[in-house]
C-alpha cells in the first residue's frame, strides 16, 4: 500500500520547484543559480525539529485529498490514495529494544510513501516563494526537513524574512552564515571560493 501511494503521489511532489532529492541536485542548482559573493549575501540552513513525528497526518491526508480533487483526479484514484495513506499511517508497527511498538503520531518513517507525505505537507507553505535576481531571496531548496537559502540584504532583513518562514506548527532552527563563512547542508559544505576559476 505504501508503494502504491508513493507511486500515485510522486507527480505531486515533482511539481514543486523547491524540492530536491540529493546533494548532487543541490550542488547543480546552486551552480546554475550563478550567484556571486557579495558582502550582503547570507547562507541560511534550516532544520525542522523532529519533522517525522510532528507532521499532522490526518491534516496532511486531507490536504492531499484536496490537491488531488483540485487537479481533477478521478474519484477512484483519490479514494485509493486516501485508503492507502490511512492504512499505512494508522497501522505502522516497529521493533525497538526487543519490543513491538505501534507508532500513532507523525509519519511512519521507513515506509516508502513517508518522504512524499512529508514533502507535500511542507510544500504547501512554499507556494508564495519566488527567488529574485538582485535583493531578497536569491536561492531556495528543501530536502525533506532541511532547507538551504541564499539571501541578499542586511542581517535584520534576513531575520525578518525567517520569522515569516513557517511550516505550520513545526519548529525550524535556522543557521545564518555570512557569504565568507560558508554553510553545511546536509552532507556538503557550500562556500564561495576565492579562486573564480573554481
Secondary structure, DSSP 8 states (H G I E B T S, - for coil): -HHHHHHHHHHHHHT-TTB--SHHHHHHHHHHHT----TTEEEEEEEETTHHHHS-HHHHHHHHHHHHHHTT--HHHHHHHHHHHHHHHHSEEEEETTEEEEE-SS--TTSTTHHHHHHHHHHTTSTT----SSSEEEEEEEETTEEEEEEES-HHHHHHHHHH--BTTB-EEEEEEETTT-EEETTEEE---SSTT-
